[in-house]
Amino acid sequence: MDATPMDPDKHNEDKNGSEDRNSHGNASLHDNPNQLESLSASADKSDHIAAPDLHEKDGAAHNVPCTILTGDSAKAVVSEGDDGSEDEDDSNTAYPHGLPLGLLTFGLCMATFTVALDNTIIATAIPKITTVFDSLGDVGWYGSSYLLTTTALQPSFGRIYTYFNVKYIYLSSLVLFELGSIICAAAKNSVMLIVGRAVAGAGASALFSGAMTIVGFTVPLIRRPMYIAAISSMFAISSVIGPLLGGALTDKASWRWCFWINLPFGAIALGAVGFFFKPPKRKESTMSTKEKILQIDLLGAILLICAIVCLLLALQWGGSTYPWSNSKVWGCLLGFGLLIIIFIVQQFRRGERATIPPRIFGQRTVLSACIYSCFLSMGLYTHIFYLPFYFQAVKGTSAEASGIRTIPYLASVIISSIIVGAGITVIGFYKPFMIAGGAIFTIGAGLIYTFKVTSSAGTWVGYQLLSGFGAGAGVQIPFIAVQVVLSKQDMPTGNAIAIFFNSLGGAVSISVAQNIFANGLKTNIPIYAPEVSAAEVISAGATHLRDVVSAAALPGVLRAYMVALQHSFVIPIVVGGFAAGSACFVEWKTVKGKQIVAAAA
């Protein structure tokens, strides 16, 4: 839609006239964004408030009744002008600028970098940790415990930021994340490390969404994309630096420094946000603290956490610690099923105030994009966590060297994300890239499955490049798709749901891969190295494998390790195919003509 010049006075007259005609007071929203909390509170009390959803449809603007869910949703109404474009009135808002804004942004970047780093830095340290704690069977929990709490609590923090002081919630979450890091660094056993990871994940679940909220309060709309891009780029940077830094710290100092290193980054963020972020004054809410807490859907979050814990326990135990027929395993599976049913019923009963509103999740593209994101994440995390085992156990490299050897994979993810982003901007349609990304990832995953003990450098570099390119091509598209098909009021909720399924896929895949890997070792060591005790090999861990196995038995043990890893590498092949298939159900839409806001990935 072409933008034509308009006389400022005439525009103001037209705008004032339209605001006078609006019986729901939308004009006050444009003039005073600080009324958002009272609007959100009243929306939660009455469930539905009619507000103009001014968006372009078939070239014309239409007024459509909508539901205001949260402060983020209310902000979307504020930011949308009469012509369907974003038109935020910044004239009455005093934004920070200069050095204070620069230091605040730097602090937010450091916090986001630390959260993102915790996803990848531990990957190259895990083989060493399993050796120290004699805990090869707990590998899955080192990653999934962090992702579990991050995943389950992420949707709830959107509502927490709506009803409570943004600054205090953000700083409290940062302190909780740092506390979890301290527990991990000081862990005396595997259980303590897992608990620390879960605590850190609980704090991390609020930090990225909180950073986006703070940017919304401190940066004018016209400059906001630059700051969002700077903070979001921390994920890409950490995906490359994480494995390298984790390997270097593990080899040169101790694996514990993978967690101690979070403290200085967190201290910078704590000081920057504490000193330089001044939350805007909100109109005093008529809701009591108890009423605010009731709006957060704590029951939904608890049900979700318990259900995911039951699922992960079943996947972790089944066939490895206990036989699948064991009452503990099927009891966990039964508990998962019952809790999910209760959660679904509870979400339908809460309606628009639910953690995952059924109206939004049931939209065709949103549902397909969530399935796609979940499957692609499963394949990606399996590779990230188990490729270091191939290099350290099978190839006999150090943790630092294994991190260097995974650079082709992670660098390819970043490069392909940039290329595909540019391609979507030019072409407009994202569905072809979505399908192609899943297909390329599946092919690359199939090639990684063919890794052997004697595979050359050219082989493992080339196969990682191909698989990483496919993963990078598809990893961000679900968030774009969700934004295109949903109204601005529903975009934050839709993105949160997509992020939830992305994190869920990662948490589940790590546990499934660990189960398959452990069972593979137990089964194949007696076949390829019958003179070696399988229990002794497993307890030795990946990095001390050669210390407990004789030179004569080593080839057989390495072969058993390779076969067990290949079994785990089947997961990315299967889920990659499912991802490509689910992309076929995404609607054919184009990004041209609709502005895309940053996705909280």
Secondary structure, DSSP 8 states (H G I E B T S, - for coil): -------HHHHHHHHHHHHHH-TT-HHHHHH-GGGHHHHHHHHHHHS-------EEETTEEE-------SHHHHHHHHHB-TTSSB----TT-----HHHHHHHHHHHHHHHHHHHHHHHTTTTTHHHHHHHHT-GGGHHHHHHHHHHHHHHHHHHHHHHHHHS-HHHHHHHHHHHHHHHHHHHHT-SSHHHHHHHHHHHHHHHTTHHHHHHHHHHHHS-GGGHHHHHHHHHHHHHHHHHHHHHHHHHHHHHT-TTHHHHTHHHHHHHHHHHHHHH---------SS-HHHHHHTT-HHHHHHHHHHHHHHHHHHHHBTTTB-TTSHHHHHHHHHHHHHHHHHHHHHHHHGGGSSS-HHHHTSHHHHHHHHHHHHHHHHHHHHHHHHHHIIIIIS---HHHHHHHTHHHHHHHHHHHHHHHHHHHHH-B-HHHHHHHHHHHHHHHHHHHT--TT--HHHHHHHHHHHHHHHHHHHSHHHHHHHHHS-TTTHHHHHHHHHHHHHHHHHHHHHHHHHHHHHHHHHHHHHH-TTS-HHHHHHHTTTTHHHHS-TTTHHHHHHHHHHHHHHHTHHHHHHHHHHHHHHTTS---BSTTS-------
